[in-house]
């Protein structure tokens, strides 16, 4: 079964040899983005499914999303 990890710390994903990982620049505990933003969360999920099709093994891809409101 193919998997994609969502990571806020890409160096850890690389050290653990995750087969495929997506790096997001969000605060820890919020891997799919801001609360009450289903449009953003759906785009991230779609990107993860796309990564399953295109990524090479042991690759960390940075997604372009940024946290807009800081806690």
PLY file of the C-alpha trace (Angstrom):
ply
format ascii 1.0
element vertex 71
property float x
property float y
property float z
element edge 70
property int vertex1
property int vertex2
end_header
0.00 0.00 0.00
1.42 3.36 -1.00
1.55 6.12 1.61
2.27 9.84 1.88
3.32 11.44 5.16
2.37 15.02 6.02
5.30 16.66 7.75
5.94 19.94 9.48
9.55 18.90 10.07
10.97 17.63 6.76
14.35 16.76 8.27
12.64 14.19 10.48
10.83 12.66 7.50
14.13 12.34 5.66
15.89 10.84 8.68
13.08 8.28 9.11
13.24 7.44 5.39
9.58 8.07 4.72
8.82 6.83 1.20
7.00 10.04 0.27
6.30 13.13 2.36
4.71 16.53 1.91
6.12 19.41 3.95
3.62 22.05 5.06
4.56 25.27 6.85
1.88 25.13 9.51
2.07 25.11 13.32
2.50 21.66 14.83
-0.78 19.81 15.20
-2.37 21.39 12.13
-1.17 19.27 9.19
-4.16 20.07 6.98
-4.23 23.80 7.58
-6.33 26.31 9.41
-9.56 25.36 11.20
-12.79 26.10 9.33
-11.01 26.27 5.96
-12.39 23.18 4.18
-11.33 24.57 0.78
-7.68 24.71 1.88
-7.88 21.31 3.57
-9.36 19.73 0.42
-6.60 21.22 -1.78
-3.95 19.79 0.53
-5.61 16.38 0.42
-5.80 16.54 -3.39
-2.10 17.44 -3.51
-1.28 14.44 -1.34
-3.15 12.10 -3.69
-1.28 13.67 -6.61
2.00 13.08 -4.82
1.21 9.37 -4.67
1.17 9.32 -8.46
4.22 11.48 -9.17
6.73 11.34 -6.32
9.83 9.23 -6.38
10.75 7.16 -3.34
12.35 8.94 -0.37
11.25 12.38 -1.53
9.95 15.33 0.52
7.93 17.86 -1.48
7.13 21.28 -0.03
3.52 22.32 -0.56
2.93 26.03 -1.29
0.43 26.71 1.49
1.13 29.13 4.35
-0.59 29.75 7.65
-2.36 33.11 7.48
-3.37 33.60 11.07
-0.83 32.89 13.75
-1.93 31.48 17.09
0 1
1 2
2 3
3 4
4 5
5 6
6 7
7 8
8 9
9 10
10 11
11 12
12 13
13 14
14 15
15 16
16 17
17 18
18 19
19 20
20 21
21 22
22 23
23 24
24 25
25 26
26 27
27 28
28 29
29 30
30 31
31 32
32 33
33 34
34 35
35 36
36 37
37 38
38 39
39 40
40 41
41 42
42 43
43 44
44 45
45 46
46 47
47 48
48 49
49 50
50 51
51 52
52 53
53 54
54 55
55 56
56 57
57 58
58 59
59 60
60 61
61 62
62 63
63 64
64 65
65 66
66 67
67 68
68 69
69 70
